[in-house]
Amino acid sequence: MIPAIRAVLLLAGLWLGWYGLTLLLEFTTTDLTSVVLWFGGGILLHDAVFAPLSAAAGLGGRRILPAGWWGPAACGAVCTVTLALIAAPVVGRRYALPDNPTVLDRHYPAGLAIALLTIWVLVVLIGFGRTARSSRTRQLPDEEA
């Protein structure tokens, strides 16, 4: 069953790659140059800036936080970065043109703040829950005596 699923996923991936390539071939030279620059810039930004900063934050977090907090903190950090990247195009739109009110129809910075607050409240609750659970298991008397 698993090889069949892998084969279907492989074929779907190859077809989607071919479809994307045919769409790119319809671009003008100027547009292709822009795509290549943005793609290459994204890879360089990730490899030269984001990945080392993430590794340093992870190593620092493991030294500062207790072991029970590592998982929730890592999950909170990934969610925070993901939401920040998704929200980046609409959060700082102070100078957007007001002629189409449906484009920016809500207060995106407040929504981002509420989402991030929710994520980190959950991280703290889970972290304290793990700490309390681990301290309870250490305090239980041995039942062998």
ChimeraX attribute file (.defattr): number of C-alpha atoms within 10 A of each C-alpha:
attribute: neighborCount
match mode: 1-to-1
recipient: residues
	/A:1	5
	/A:2	7
	/A:3	8
	/A:4	9
	/A:5	10
	/A:6	11
	/A:7	11
	/A:8	12
	/A:9	12
	/A:10	12
	/A:11	12
	/A:12	12
	/A:13	12
	/A:14	12
	/A:15	12
	/A:16	12
	/A:17	12
	/A:18	12
	/A:19	11
	/A:20	11
	/A:21	11
	/A:22	11
	/A:23	10
	/A:24	13
	/A:25	10
	/A:26	10
	/A:27	12
	/A:28	10
	/A:29	10
	/A:30	8
	/A:31	12
	/A:32	14
	/A:33	12
	/A:34	12
	/A:35	14
	/A:36	11
	/A:37	12
	/A:38	12
	/A:39	12
	/A:40	12
	/A:41	12
	/A:42	12
	/A:43	13
	/A:44	12
	/A:45	12
	/A:46	14
	/A:47	12
	/A:48	11
	/A:49	11
	/A:50	13
	/A:51	12
	/A:52	12
	/A:53	13
	/A:54	15
	/A:55	11
	/A:56	12
	/A:57	14
	/A:58	16
	/A:59	11
	/A:60	11
	/A:61	16
	/A:62	16
	/A:63	11
	/A:64	11
	/A:65	12
	/A:66	11
	/A:67	13
	/A:68	17
	/A:69	20
	/A:70	18
	/A:71	14
	/A:72	19
	/A:73	22
	/A:74	17
	/A:75	13
	/A:76	20
	/A:77	19
	/A:78	13
	/A:79	16
	/A:80	18
	/A:81	12
	/A:82	12
	/A:83	15
	/A:84	15
	/A:85	10
	/A:86	12
	/A:87	15
	/A:88	14
	/A:89	9
	/A:90	15
	/A:91	16
	/A:92	11
	/A:93	12
	/A:94	8
	/A:95	6
	/A:96	12
	/A:97	10
	/A:98	10
	/A:99	7
	/A:100	9
	/A:101	10
	/A:102	8
	/A:103	11
	/A:104	14
	/A:105	8
	/A:106	11
	/A:107	10
	/A:108	16
	/A:109	15
	/A:110	11
	/A:111	13
	/A:112	18
	/A:113	13
	/A:114	11
	/A:115	15
	/A:116	19
	/A:117	13
	/A:118	12
	/A:119	19
	/A:120	18
	/A:121	13
	/A:122	15
	/A:123	21
	/A:124	15
	/A:125	13
	/A:126	17
	/A:127	21
	/A:128	14
	/A:129	14
	/A:130	16
	/A:131	15
	/A:132	12
	/A:133	12
	/A:134	12
	/A:135	11
	/A:136	10
	/A:137	9
	/A:138	9
	/A:139	8
	/A:140	8
	/A:141	8
	/A:142	7
	/A:143	5
	/A:144	4
	/A:145	4
